[in-house]
Amino acid sequence: MRPLRILRAVLWSFFGVRRRADAARDLEDVQPHTILIVGVFVAALFVVGIVLVVRLVMSTASLAPPAPVEATQAPAVGEPRQHGPIIVRDTMEERVRTCTICHGSTTQVSTDGFSPRIAGKPAGYLFNQLVSFRDGRRTYAPMVYLVQYMTDDYLREIATHFAQLDLPYPPPEAAPLTAEAASRARRIVEYGDPSRGVPACMDCHGAKLTGVEPAIPALLGLPRHYMNAQFGAWRGGKLRSIAPDCMAEVARRLAPEDVPALTGWLASQPVPAGMKPEPARPRDLPLKCGSVTALVK
């Protein structure tokens, strides 16, 4: 067991496991040259083991497939990226892309019902709304910001562009109305409410409610929530048009309970295929409308 004791003593001395009296006892009766020879042998074994491990790792790495050059070469820091020129066509479609952010990519109503469809409405009506935003009658900040520096001629171009679009309408909404409320709404649409001085909707918006050129929009194809909001804004004075403001007057004359019945009934009506506003014709409206007379002067 003497060689094993010598080997153990050398290893323990390498790692500092036993010190002082214990180390002296391990090396008792052992010649110094013996310890030196065993120590050199153990050190050589460590070196050979390390070399073998390194060679094994390097040989394993050499067997792996080389990585693509694109994946291993990072672009130089500060190296400018090459971009081609961005060419945008100078068309009205490109110019009015800001409009479609709120009104939808196809200019139909958004899902919340508060951004109205503008495609297919009479050009004069759209022009009047744009001018009202620009001139302060309407105060919705994003619209005011967009049009505040535009000229009449440019606003007419925008209005004409959207008026000429022919796009499908969404399906009618289900009417949450009782039979009595639906009947009441239909009477207002066809005959008005003489007791409150409310004219029939058909007297202004056309016999089929599809609008009339040049400035009266259709009442079909509009979301119920949107129409409710418009009536509320007219009644509260937040929505104004060119004086005299006939729709604001109608909204104030209507009985409050008639408004949801009327908007629910209108939203539930199907839109005729290929709906277009009726052509302009000489006629007297039941109420004076500044937005109409401003376009026929």
BAFI-3210 file (N, C-alpha, C; in Angstrom, 3 decimals, decimal comma, padded with zeros to 6 digits):
// residues 297
n [1|2|3|4|5|6|7|8|9|10|11|12|13|14|15|16|17|18|19|20|21|22|23|24|25|26|27|28|29|30|31|32|33|34|35|36|37|38|39|40|41|42|43|44|45|46|47|48|49|50|51|52|53|54|55|56|57|58|59|60|61|62|63|64|65|66|67|68|69|70|71|72|73|74|75|76|77|78|79|80|81|82|83|84|85|86|87|88|89|90|91|92|93|94|95|96|97|98|99|100|101|102|103|104|105|106|107|108|109|110|111|112|113|114|115|116|117|118|119|120|121|122|123|124|125|126|127|128|129|130|131|132|133|134|135|136|137|138|139|140|141|142|143|144|145|146|147|148|149|150|151|152|153|154|155|156|157|158|159|160|161|162|163|164|165|166|167|168|169|170|171|172|173|174|175|176|177|178|179|180|181|182|183|184|185|186|187|188|189|190|191|192|193|194|195|196|197|198|199|200|201|202|203|204|205|206|207|208|209|210|211|212|213|214|215|216|217|218|219|220|221|222|223|224|225|226|227|228|229|230|231|232|233|234|235|236|237|238|239|240|241|242|243|244|245|246|247|248|249|250|251|252|253|254|255|256|257|258|259|260|261|262|263|264|265|266|267|268|269|270|271|272|273|274|275|276|277|278|279|280|281|282|283|284|285|286|287|288|289|290|291|292|293|294|295|296|297]
n.u [000,821|002,198|002,927|000,384|-000,166|001,768|001,002|-001,530|-000,776|000,639|-001,398|-003,181|-001,608|-001,410|-003,985|-004,380|-005,708|-004,941|-003,054|-000,159|000,271|-001,092|-000,323|002,428|002,512|001,503|003,612|005,624|008,635|008,982|010,929|012,313|012,920|011,266|008,720|008,911|009,139|006,681|004,980|005,595|004,743|001,962|001,246|001,862|-000,089|-002,413|-001,980|-001,948|-004,596|-006,069|-005,274|-006,323|-009,099|-009,472|-008,802|-010,822|-013,122|-012,605|-012,538|-015,189|-016,526|-015,595|-016,985|-019,556|-021,982|-021,041|-021,949|-024,255|-022,978|-024,326|-025,558|-023,492|-022,010|-022,141|-023,625|-021,583|-020,951|-022,712|-022,912|-024,583|-027,943|-029,284|-031,790|-034,441|-035,997|-039,088|-042,006|-044,933|-048,061|-049,536|-052,487|-056,015|-056,948|-054,699|-054,291|-056,472|-056,168|-055,911|-058,518|-059,692|-058,753|-060,452|-062,984|-062,918|-061,332|-062,667|-064,311|-066,706|-068,981|-067,493|-066,995|-067,945|-069,966|-069,922|-068,456|-069,278|-070,467|-069,156|-069,006|-070,651|-072,499|-074,283|-072,338|-072,497|-073,537|-071,426|-069,434|-070,506|-070,317|-067,547|-066,770|-068,082|-066,641|-064,168|-064,813|-065,700|-068,288|-068,727|-067,022|-065,319|-062,237|-060,113|-061,068|-061,255|-058,546|-057,563|-058,751|-058,547|-056,970|-057,624|-058,766|-061,896|-062,153|-060,486|-061,716|-064,083|-063,140|-062,404|-064,907|-066,322|-064,868|-065,458|-068,227|-068,572|-067,894|-068,879|-069,946|-070,582|-073,233|-073,560|-075,458|-078,947|-079,776|-081,032|-084,192|-084,817|-087,605|-090,949|-094,113|-095,815|-094,030|-092,572|-094,588|-095,237|-092,808|-092,742|-094,947|-094,013|-091,909|-093,289|-095,406|-094,810|-095,083|-097,585|-098,637|-096,456|-095,090|-093,330|-091,929|-092,519|-090,061|-089,666|-090,318|-088,071|-085,805|-086,305|-088,529|-087,875|-086,088|-083,470|-081,917|-081,312|-080,035|-078,577|-077,582|-078,784|-078,648|-078,934|-081,113|-080,969|-079,045|-077,526|-076,008|-077,803|-076,837|-075,187|-077,024|-078,566|-076,633|-076,208|-078,720|-078,799|-076,627|-077,538|-079,788|-078,548|-077,020|-074,389|-073,862|-073,904|-075,153|-075,217|-076,931|-080,393|-080,669|-082,050|-082,205|-081,385|-083,527|-085,633|-084,764|-085,037|-087,793|-088,888|-090,440|-088,815|-089,002|-089,542|-087,251|-085,362|-087,076|-087,437|-084,782|-084,130|-086,007|-085,276|-082,630|-083,149|-084,135|-083,882|-081,315|-081,755|-080,688|-077,846|-078,151|-078,769|-078,690|-081,667|-082,184|-081,602|-084,282|-086,570|-088,187|-090,116|-088,963|-090,149|-089,104|-086,872|-083,633|-080,417|-078,128|-078,864|-079,817|-077,458|-075,990|-077,376|-077,444]
n.v [-001,206|001,099|002,601|003,591|005,161|007,109|008,264|009,235|011,099|012,935|013,865|014,969|016,995|018,565|019,588|020,767|019,544|018,264|019,513|020,827|019,093|016,761|016,507|016,168|013,728|012,075|012,079|010,864|009,035|009,008|009,425|012,490|012,602|010,654|011,689|013,852|012,604|011,239|013,426|014,799|012,884|012,790|015,422|015,354|013,568|015,122|017,180|015,751|014,791|017,194|018,066|016,005|016,380|018,938|018,450|016,664|018,285|020,168|018,555|017,697|020,112|020,687|018,909|019,955|021,551|024,329|027,665|029,855|032,537|034,970|034,846|034,885|037,114|040,230|043,380|046,199|048,576|051,577|051,569|052,793|052,046|050,981|052,545|052,673|055,236|056,596|056,573|058,259|058,322|061,178|061,508|061,879|059,789|059,068|061,441|061,636|059,689|060,106|060,578|058,065|056,833|057,215|056,932|054,487|052,010|051,592|053,692|053,214|053,034|052,912|050,284|051,175|052,935|055,705|057,132|058,470|057,046|058,250|057,878|058,217|060,122|063,242|065,607|068,326|068,310|067,040|068,935|071,137|070,178|069,955|072,633|073,705|072,583|073,799|076,517|076,819|076,188|073,557|071,583|069,401|068,335|066,771|066,856|069,613|070,289|069,022|070,368|073,120|074,956|074,659|075,460|076,592|075,503|073,244|071,750|071,208|069,462|067,250|066,557|065,910|063,695|061,691|061,621|060,396|057,766|054,379|052,136|049,081|048,812|048,265|045,547|045,956|047,032|045,191|046,101|047,342|047,672|048,226|047,260|049,434|051,608|051,379|051,861|054,491|055,785|055,376|056,899|059,475|059,634|059,530|061,378|063,280|065,247|067,090|068,358|069,207|070,686|069,324|068,409|065,896|063,343|062,502|064,722|066,288|064,594|062,978|060,799|058,133|058,242|058,505|060,727|064,007|065,787|069,071|068,853|067,366|064,626|060,973|059,043|056,404|053,434|054,292|053,982|053,259|054,248|056,293|058,124|058,740|060,080|062,304|063,611|064,258|066,030|068,092|068,969|069,871|071,957|071,557|070,688|072,336|073,969|075,842|078,810|079,518|076,781|073,985|071,222|071,248|072,601|070,794|068,665|069,798|070,163|067,619|065,105|063,871|061,054|060,152|060,174|057,873|055,894|056,706|056,673|053,972|052,729|053,758|052,778|050,111|049,739|048,379|049,072|050,394|048,756|050,032|052,675|056,094|059,667|061,603|063,540|067,103|069,422|072,111|073,259|073,928|073,742|072,372|073,664|076,421|076,019|076,759|075,430|074,316|076,435|077,883|076,586|076,836|079,384]
n.w [000,000|000,081|-002,361|-003,087|-000,874|-001,157|-003,630|-002,912|-001,000|-002,570|-004,332|-002,489|-001,535|-003,819|-004,089|-001,692|000,427|002,813|005,452|007,222|010,209|009,424|006,725|007,060|008,396|006,380|004,595|005,905|006,240|003,481|000,631|-000,678|-003,484|-004,483|-004,067|-005,817|-008,331|-008,526|-008,389|-010,814|-012,623|-012,108|-012,798|-015,522|-016,376|-015,959|-017,849|-020,283|-020,244|-020,448|-023,014|-024,622|-024,198|-025,327|-028,025|-028,690|-028,501|-030,536|-032,813|-032,908|-033,409|-035,953|-037,519|-037,738|-039,922|-041,979|-041,067|-042,756|-044,721|-044,607|-042,148|-040,308|-040,662|-039,522|-040,298|-040,938|-038,382|-038,423|-041,151|-043,935|-044,907|-047,989|-049,790|-052,092|-054,130|-052,938|-054,547|-055,009|-056,443|-057,897|-057,318|-056,723|-055,180|-053,664|-052,269|-050,543|-048,647|-045,924|-045,200|-045,241|-042,982|-040,817|-041,999|-043,154|-045,241|-047,571|-047,584|-046,340|-043,529|-040,278|-037,816|-035,352|-035,908|-035,837|-037,628|-040,536|-043,631|-046,635|-049,303|-052,410|-051,617|-052,278|-054,078|-053,476|-050,880|-049,441|-049,899|-048,510|-045,850|-045,504|-045,810|-043,604|-041,494|-041,980|-041,696|-039,110|-038,245|-037,683|-035,294|-034,902|-034,003|-035,444|-038,128|-038,575|-038,416|-040,700|-042,900|-042,612|-044,026|-046,668|-049,959|-051,471|-054,053|-053,952|-051,955|-053,262|-055,216|-053,648|-052,572|-054,924|-055,763|-053,790|-054,063|-056,502|-056,119|-056,176|-054,148|-052,328|-049,888|-046,321|-044,809|-043,780|-040,408|-037,608|-036,382|-033,243|-032,352|-031,233|-032,650|-032,608|-032,311|-034,696|-036,562|-035,902|-036,559|-039,329|-040,138|-039,570|-041,378|-043,840|-043,600|-041,713|-038,654|-038,120|-035,834|-034,395|-036,159|-037,807|-040,813|-043,400|-043,838|-046,441|-047,941|-048,170|-048,448|-050,589|-052,444|-052,144|-050,135|-050,875|-051,114|-052,592|-055,289|-055,182|-052,589|-050,534|-048,449|-048,584|-046,478|-046,027|-045,343|-043,216|-039,989|-036,990|-034,502|-035,317|-036,462|-034,202|-032,679|-034,314|-034,270|-031,543|-031,412|-033,069|-031,614|-029,295|-030,206|-031,000|-033,517|-036,467|-039,376|-042,476|-041,969|-042,697|-040,440|-041,272|-040,498|-037,839|-036,786|-037,287|-035,651|-033,115|-033,005|-033,090|-031,071|-028,184|-027,724|-030,237|-031,716|-031,324|-032,335|-034,973|-036,016|-035,629|-037,315|-039,848|-040,084|-040,410|-042,916|-046,222|-048,622|-051,817|-054,818|-056,457|-055,481|-055,914|-055,534|-056,100|-059,102|-059,239|-058,894|-059,526|-056,674|-053,734|-050,507|-047,381|-045,149|-044,729|-045,954|-045,496|-046,382|-048,762|-050,413|-050,600|-052,531|-054,886|-055,744]
ca.u [000,000|003,044|002,762|-000,903|-000,081|002,571|000,171|-002,561|-000,141|000,950|-002,656|-003,713|-000,781|-001,764|-005,271|-004,389|-006,725|-004,360|-002,002|000,582|000,592|-001,621|000,536|003,726|002,320|001,358|004,906|006,632|009,472|008,974|012,074|011,910|012,955|010,088|007,584|009,089|008,836|005,235|004,332|005,756|003,881|000,560|001,080|001,834|-001,406|-003,364|-001,759|-002,411|-006,065|-006,583|-005,040|-007,286|-010,429|-009,495|-008,822|-012,145|-014,066|-012,313|-012,939|-016,651|-016,929|-015,258|-017,961|-020,804|-022,047|-020,693|-023,079|-024,313|-022,190|-025,190|-025,918|-022,331|-021,398|-023,001|-023,310|-020,672|-021,613|-022,757|-023,020|-025,925|-028,761|-029,649|-033,229|-034,819|-036,921|-040,501|-042,770|-046,368|-048,793|-050,260|-053,879|-056,920|-057,016|-053,589|-054,427|-057,536|-055,952|-056,181|-059,962|-060,085|-058,342|-061,660|-064,182|-062,745|-060,541|-063,577|-065,149|-067,959|-068,998|-066,682|-067,805|-068,572|-071,136|-069,848|-067,772|-070,293|-070,111|-069,153|-069,063|-071,945|-073,357|-074,215|-071,108|-072,790|-073,675|-070,089|-068,739|-071,017|-069,774|-066,132|-066,699|-068,504|-065,488|-063,143|-065,244|-066,018|-069,641|-068,540|-065,812|-064,588|-060,851|-059,337|-061,532|-060,844|-057,109|-057,290|-059,292|-058,595|-056,274|-057,976|-059,610|-063,182|-061,971|-059,919|-062,756|-065,022|-062,506|-062,533|-066,323|-066,674|-064,228|-066,227|-069,586|-068,556|-067,611|-070,046|-069,510|-071,711|-073,652|-073,721|-076,859|-079,749|-079,707|-082,295|-084,854|-085,311|-088,788|-092,275|-094,937|-096,333|-092,946|-092,262|-095,679|-095,071|-091,666|-093,109|-095,837|-093,186|-091,166|-094,178|-096,349|-094,345|-095,906|-098,126|-098,880|-095,199|-094,454|-092,263|-092,290|-092,194|-088,682|-089,681|-090,452|-086,736|-084,793|-086,720|-089,616|-087,303|-085,113|-082,132|-081,253|-081,626|-078,974|-077,135|-077,075|-079,564|-078,136|-079,852|-081,329|-080,808|-077,657|-076,830|-076,165|-078,721|-076,091|-074,716|-078,137|-078,891|-075,634|-076,425|-079,886|-078,403|-075,761|-078,380|-080,614|-077,695|-076,302|-073,002|-073,804|-074,555|-074,952|-075,424|-078,249|-081,117|-080,310|-083,337|-082,163|-081,373|-084,896|-086,396|-084,351|-085,619|-089,254|-089,280|-090,580|-087,615|-089,217|-089,654|-085,923|-084,892|-087,966|-087,154|-083,460|-084,181|-086,749|-084,473|-081,477|-083,597|-084,649|-082,883|-080,838|-081,992|-079,490|-077,383|-078,804|-078,227|-079,612|-082,543|-081,666|-082,127|-085,461|-087,112|-089,259|-090,068|-088,820|-091,067|-088,374|-085,755|-082,362|-079,297|-077,149|-079,358|-079,850|-076,101|-075,438|-078,164|-077,433]
ca.v [000,000|002,273|003,479|004,291|006,217|008,203|008,932|009,984|012,253|013,926|014,481|015,834|018,208|019,414|020,262|021,414|018,943|018,002|020,475|020,808|017,802|015,660|016,350|015,620|012,302|011,345|012,006|010,272|007,953|009,047|010,178|013,653|012,362|009,848|012,622|014,648|011,782|011,004|014,703|015,047|011,938|013,218|016,640|014,964|012,985|016,234|017,879|014,884|014,780|018,463|018,067|015,104|017,003|020,030|017,877|016,086|019,386|020,758|017,626|017,724|021,360|020,658|018,085|020,698|022,265|025,755|028,602|030,748|033,767|036,078|034,756|035,067|038,404|041,344|044,580|047,133|049,609|052,869|051,433|053,249|051,120|051,501|052,601|053,272|056,373|056,302|057,321|058,265|058,926|062,406|061,307|062,195|058,625|059,159|062,632|061,511|058,528|060,482|060,468|056,668|056,356|057,184|056,540|053,135|051,922|051,664|054,839|052,826|053,362|052,064|049,370|051,826|053,651|057,143|057,744|058,211|056,722|059,455|057,504|058,247|061,218|064,360|066,386|069,587|068,025|066,823|070,223|071,945|069,696|070,324|074,078|073,963|072,289|074,815|077,853|076,881|075,769|072,239|071,763|068,157|068,798|066,165|067,357|071,019|070,306|068,591|071,209|074,532|075,816|074,263|076,410|076,067|074,675|071,948|071,020|070,687|068,290|066,134|066,177|065,259|062,373|060,740|061,511|059,531|056,378|053,489|051,023|048,376|049,240|047,162|045,087|046,717|046,619|044,710|047,218|046,985|048,510|047,619|047,535|050,794|052,550|051,312|052,536|055,925|056,248|055,404|058,048|060,691|059,612|059,774|062,498|064,224|065,418|068,452|068,971|069,784|071,407|068,498|067,961|064,513|063,142|062,364|066,025|066,846|063,588|062,215|059,851|056,858|058,560|058,306|062,019|064,833|066,712|068,901|069,001|066,644|063,246|059,861|058,615|054,952|052,976|054,934|053,251|053,861|055,010|057,533|059,060|059,207|061,074|063,523|064,302|064,840|067,190|069,182|069,481|070,561|073,068|071,238|070,455|073,469|074,103|077,202|079,332|078,852|075,368|073,283|069,959|071,573|072,957|069,548|067,904|070,414|070,015|066,221|064,632|063,080|059,618|059,808|060,090|056,475|055,131|057,111|056,185|052,515|052,341|054,092|051,869|048,757|049,677|047,957|050,088|049,963|048,478|051,171|053,877|057,393|060,752|062,079|064,751|068,375|069,946|073,286|072,936|074,629|072,854|072,744|074,585|077,060|075,341|077,530|074,579|074,073|077,691|078,353|075,929|077,075|080,805]
ca.w [000,000|000,155|-003,552|-003,039|000,128|-001,721|-004,639|-002,202|-000,348|-003,599|-004,793|-001,435|-001,453|-004,967|-003,880|-000,379|001,284|004,147|005,707|008,485|010,851|008,611|005,550|007,493|008,707|005,111|003,904|006,804|005,678|002,012|000,147|-001,493|-004,930|-004,818|-004,164|-007,020|-009,505|-008,567|-008,709|-012,251|-013,329|-011,966|-013,595|-016,932|-016,652|-016,078|-019,120|-021,364|-020,213|-020,984|-024,459|-025,256|-024,174|-026,305|-029,373|-028,905|-028,755|-031,848|-033,878|-032,976|-034,054|-037,374|-038,226|-037,902|-041,210|-041,844|-041,021|-043,927|-044,594|-044,238|-040,740|-039,456|-040,915|-039,144|-041,047|-040,287|-037,595|-039,093|-042,599|-044,349|-045,686|-049,294|-050,049|-053,363|-054,002|-052,700|-055,546|-054,742|-057,566|-057,566|-057,670|-055,628|-054,301|-052,722|-051,430|-049,543|-047,788|-044,533|-044,960|-045,047|-041,662|-039,977|-042,739|-043,662|-046,468|-048,711|-047,252|-045,715|-042,110|-039,424|-037,018|-034,212|-036,366|-035,634|-038,760|-041,571|-045,016|-047,468|-050,713|-053,074|-051,192|-053,232|-053,959|-052,793|-049,446|-048,896|-049,929|-047,398|-044,585|-045,437|-045,571|-042,225|-040,641|-042,193|-041,286|-037,692|-037,856|-037,080|-034,485|-034,638|-034,164|-036,542|-039,427|-038,674|-038,689|-042,069|-043,981|-042,240|-044,984|-048,035|-050,691|-051,937|-055,248|-053,572|-051,233|-054,267|-055,835|-052,704|-052,507|-056,185|-055,777|-052,984|-054,598|-057,679|-055,756|-056,138|-053,315|-051,684|-048,550|-045,370|-044,703|-042,801|-039,015|-037,027|-035,701|-031,893|-032,201|-031,147|-033,831|-032,486|-032,586|-036,125|-037,276|-035,650|-037,345|-040,748|-040,362|-039,614|-042,646|-044,983|-043,443|-040,723|-037,451|-038,238|-034,537|-033,905|-037,257|-038,375|-042,162|-043,736|-044,303|-047,899|-048,579|-048,433|-048,792|-051,761|-052,252|-051,724|-049,086|-051,444|-051,255|-053,760|-055,693|-055,043|-051,219|-049,524|-048,465|-048,356|-045,093|-045,979|-045,270|-042,098|-038,729|-036,019|-033,494|-035,945|-036,579|-032,852|-032,291|-035,091|-033,720|-030,265|-031,654|-033,577|-030,530|-028,330|-030,814|-031,330|-034,958|-037,118|-040,811|-042,951|-041,556|-041,616|-040,311|-041,262|-039,752|-036,412|-036,436|-037,244|-034,471|-031,913|-033,013|-032,876|-029,695|-027,847|-027,872|-031,656|-032,352|-031,457|-033,219|-036,343|-036,436|-035,713|-038,512|-041,033|-040,175|-040,755|-044,288|-047,222|-049,560|-053,199|-055,623|-057,238|-054,971|-056,300|-055,189|-057,171|-059,745|-058,736|-059,595|-058,828|-055,732|-052,458|-049,365|-046,290|-044,287|-045,409|-045,687|-046,019|-047,058|-050,130|-051,185|-050,834|-053,699|-056,103|-056,064]
c.u [000,848|002,915|001,454|-000,869|000,710|001,739|-000,914|-001,979|000,167|-000,318|-003,231|-002,890|-001,051|-003,004|-005,388|-005,408|-006,198|-003,146|-001,320|000,814|000,103|-000,744|001,885|003,618|002,190|002,714|006,011|007,309|009,434|010,126|011,615|011,899|011,755|008,856|007,681|008,701|007,324|004,499|004,418|004,841|002,410|000,294|001,015|000,478|-002,468|-003,247|-002,274|-003,939|-006,671|-006,427|-006,055|-008,685|-010,537|-009,583|-010,197|-013,172|-013,847|-012,726|-014,457|-017,147|-016,645|-016,249|-019,279|-020,812|-021,735|-021,943|-023,088|-023,556|-023,058|-025,485|-024,745|-021,687|-022,397|-022,644|-022,418|-021,442|-021,564|-022,870|-024,424|-026,646|-029,197|-031,162|-033,460|-035,762|-038,354|-041,324|-044,252|-047,060|-049,554|-051,694|-054,744|-057,050|-055,911|-053,777|-055,449|-057,362|-056,172|-057,672|-060,356|-059,622|-059,562|-062,864|-064,048|-062,027|-061,403|-064,600|-066,544|-067,875|-068,092|-067,594|-068,475|-069,768|-071,068|-069,006|-068,623|-069,688|-070,174|-069,187|-070,487|-072,891|-073,261|-072,978|-071,350|-072,924|-072,293|-069,294|-069,202|-070,434|-068,308|-065,963|-067,102|-067,385|-064,441|-063,527|-065,762|-067,430|-069,637|-067,153|-065,076|-063,118|-060,080|-059,764|-061,133|-059,365|-056,813|-057,659|-059,142|-057,897|-056,613|-058,917|-060,937|-063,000|-061,430|-060,933|-063,796|-064,445|-062,650|-063,970|-066,748|-066,094|-065,064|-067,650|-069,652|-068,262|-068,905|-069,626|-070,707|-071,989|-073,714|-075,177|-077,624|-079,568|-081,066|-082,908|-085,365|-086,547|-090,037|-093,041|-095,477|-095,265|-092,593|-093,327|-095,577|-093,935|-092,033|-094,034|-095,029|-092,425|-092,068|-095,013|-095,872|-095,217|-096,435|-098,338|-097,636|-094,463|-093,298|-092,682|-091,950|-090,754|-088,620|-089,780|-089,103|-085,780|-085,202|-087,750|-089,117|-086,219|-083,674|-081,372|-081,624|-080,441|-079,461|-076,656|-077,816|-079,160|-079,246|-079,993|-081,197|-079,316|-076,856|-077,034|-077,067|-077,968|-075,577|-075,849|-078,573|-077,921|-075,841|-077,628|-079,555|-077,542|-076,551|-079,199|-079,783|-076,904|-074,851|-072,803|-074,595|-074,226|-075,174|-076,830|-079,081|-080,896|-081,576|-083,307|-082,080|-082,786|-085,773|-086,053|-084,946|-087,139|-089,706|-089,463|-089,384|-087,806|-089,336|-088,290|-085,422|-085,781|-087,654|-085,817|-083,437|-084,896|-085,930|-083,301|-081,885|-084,076|-083,559|-082,529|-081,103|-080,683|-079,136|-077,976|-078,045|-079,190|-080,468|-081,936|-082,323|-083,328|-085,981|-088,264|-089,059|-089,978|-089,740|-090,422|-087,240|-084,448|-081,228|-078,286|-077,553|-079,291|-078,438|-075,499|-076,198|-078,218|-076,747]
c.v [001,246|003,148|004,246|005,404|007,399|008,998|009,784|011,238|013,348|014,637|015,415|017,113|019,149|020,252|020,922|020,855|018,747|018,900|020,196|019,390|016,618|015,418|015,755|014,132|011,483|011,114|011,403|009,081|007,921|009,933|011,345|013,369|011,514|010,746|013,434|013,859|011,566|012,284|015,031|014,139|012,374|014,471|016,327|014,369|014,084|016,933|017,053|014,856|016,047|018,519|017,185|015,720|018,108|019,484|017,266|017,182|019,976|019,839|017,587|018,975|021,344|019,828|018,811|021,430|023,743|026,627|029,455|032,044|034,910|036,072|035,059|036,414|039,509|042,560|045,504|048,216|050,930|052,794|051,821|052,184|051,792|051,434|053,226|054,443|055,901|057,198|057,155|058,973|060,158|062,275|061,671|061,020|058,669|060,338|062,446|060,271|058,865|060,387|059,037|056,102|056,228|056,617|055,162|053,115|051,944|052,777|054,429|053,136|052,409|051,240|050,048|052,673|055,155|057,846|057,468|057,770|058,012|059,123|057,601|059,332|062,362|065,223|067,705|069,402|067,847|068,124|071,098|071,490|070,083|071,817|074,406|073,633|073,389|076,164|077,923|076,526|074,377|072,222|070,470|068,364|068,121|066,668|068,814|071,113|069,967|069,643|072,705|075,456|075,473|075,281|075,762|075,122|073,287|071,111|070,462|069,453|067,065|065,632|065,435|063,856|061,358|060,572|060,535|058,068|055,581|052,213|050,348|048,926|048,047|046,735|045,914|046,168|046,086|045,832|046,774|047,802|047,661|047,955|048,959|051,827|052,559|052,029|054,045|056,488|056,356|056,578|059,351|060,766|060,032|061,053|063,561|064,211|066,845|069,127|069,633|070,542|070,656|068,050|066,495|064,421|063,094|063,710|066,637|065,805|062,679|061,163|058,484|057,030|058,370|059,611|062,712|065,741|068,153|068,746|068,211|065,173|062,218|059,603|057,104|054,598|053,617|054,123|054,010|054,724|056,334|058,555|059,585|060,293|062,392|064,310|064,960|066,074|068,364|069,804|070,288|071,719|072,796|070,994|071,557|073,451|075,566|077,656|079,732|077,340|074,532|072,001|070,198|071,919|071,705|068,755|068,485|070,244|068,586|065,926|063,737|061,585|059,184|059,598|058,647|055,615|055,432|056,562|054,659|052,047|052,600|053,117|050,466|048,624|049,243|049,103|049,597|049,725|049,703|052,492|055,138|058,479|061,158|063,326|066,000|068,809|071,161|072,873|073,770|073,609|073,296|073,687|075,205|076,419|076,140|076,707|074,254|075,344|078,213|077,761|076,237|078,562|081,021]
c.w [000,000|-001,091|-003,535|-002,015|-000,398|-002,738|-003,972|-001,562|-001,359|-004,067|-003,743|-001,323|-002,623|-004,671|-002,513|000,562|002,713|004,324|007,055|009,006|010,020|007,386|005,918|007,794|007,422|004,439|004,775|006,146|004,155|001,560|-000,742|-002,987|-005,373|-004,999|-005,443|-008,267|-009,634|-008,934|-010,193|-013,052|-013,282|-012,804|-015,084|-017,308|-016,820|-017,425|-020,290|-021,407|-020,794|-022,495|-025,175|-025,292|-025,211|-027,722|-029,685|-029,228|-030,130|-032,977|-034,029|-033,690|-035,545|-038,180|-038,454|-039,226|-041,010|-041,866|-042,268|-043,661|-044,120|-042,744|-039,823|-039,626|-040,594|-039,977|-040,247|-039,565|-038,340|-040,602|-043,055|-045,162|-046,980|-049,480|-051,423|-053,142|-053,798|-053,623|-055,242|-055,901|-057,101|-058,070|-056,468|-054,665|-053,253|-051,769|-050,313|-048,671|-046,317|-044,211|-044,605|-043,716|-040,754|-040,723|-043,379|-044,993|-047,713|-048,533|-046,807|-044,222|-041,342|-038,527|-035,832|-034,609|-036,240|-036,701|-039,995|-042,893|-045,820|-048,955|-051,238|-052,612|-052,201|-052,995|-053,223|-051,291|-048,812|-048,855|-048,761|-046,058|-044,435|-045,154|-044,135|-041,236|-040,768|-041,593|-039,857|-037,295|-037,233|-036,449|-034,159|-035,012|-035,298|-037,920|-039,627|-039,035|-040,142|-043,114|-043,725|-043,234|-046,441|-048,660|-051,073|-053,117|-054,885|-052,802|-052,196|-054,951|-054,930|-052,659|-053,768|-056,262|-055,005|-053,503|-055,764|-057,360|-055,663|-055,424|-052,663|-050,292|-047,608|-045,293|-043,674|-041,387|-038,566|-036,194|-034,336|-031,541|-031,987|-032,419|-033,789|-032,816|-034,068|-036,943|-037,111|-036,494|-038,821|-041,053|-040,427|-040,932|-043,809|-044,846|-042,448|-039,472|-037,464|-036,882|-033,968|-035,002|-037,883|-039,773|-042,369|-044,222|-045,828|-048,599|-048,922|-049,010|-049,946|-051,433|-051,795|-050,674|-049,557|-051,629|-052,544|-054,041|-055,517|-053,605|-050,168|-049,562|-048,303|-046,867|-044,932|-045,914|-044,158|-040,821|-037,754|-035,004|-034,067|-036,035|-035,212|-032,398|-033,036|-034,552|-032,382|-030,437|-032,208|-032,441|-029,527|-028,900|-031,144|-032,823|-035,638|-038,607|-041,191|-042,570|-042,783|-041,640|-040,156|-040,439|-038,252|-035,943|-036,340|-035,984|-033,196|-031,851|-032,748|-031,392|-029,365|-028,045|-029,324|-032,305|-032,425|-032,336|-034,677|-036,833|-036,540|-036,960|-039,769|-041,196|-040,599|-042,190|-045,272|-048,156|-050,981|-053,940|-056,457|-056,782|-055,367|-055,837|-056,381|-057,808|-059,169|-059,566|-058,822|-057,922|-054,476|-051,336|-048,236|-045,278|-045,090|-044,961|-046,326|-046,771|-048,484|-050,958|-051,454|-052,099|-054,982|-056,448|-057,404]
res [m|r|p|l|r|i|l|r|a|v|l|w|s|f|f|g|v|r|r|r|a|d|a|a|r|d|l|e|d|v|q|p|h|t|i|l|i|v|g|v|f|v|a|a|l|f|v|v|g|i|v|l|v|v|r|l|v|m|s|t|a|s|l|a|p|p|a|p|v|e|a|t|q|a|p|a|v|g|e|p|r|q|h|g|p|i|i|v|r|d|t|m|e|e|r|v|r|t|c|t|i|c|h|g|s|t|t|q|v|s|t|d|g|f|s|p|r|i|a|g|k|p|a|g|y|l|f|n|q|l|v|s|f|r|d|g|r|r|t|y|a|p|m|v|y|l|v|q|y|m|t|d|d|y|l|r|e|i|a|t|h|f|a|q|l|d|l|p|y|p|p|p|e|a|a|p|l|t|a|e|a|a|s|r|a|r|r|i|v|e|y|g|d|p|s|r|g|v|p|a|c|m|d|c|h|g|a|k|l|t|g|v|e|p|a|i|p|a|l|l|g|l|p|r|h|y|m|n|a|q|f|g|a|w|r|g|g|k|l|r|s|i|a|p|d|c|m|a|e|v|a|r|r|l|a|p|e|d|v|p|a|l|t|g|w|l|a|s|q|p|v|p|a|g|m|k|p|e|p|a|r|p|r|d|l|p|l|k|c|g|s|v|t|a|l|v|k]
***
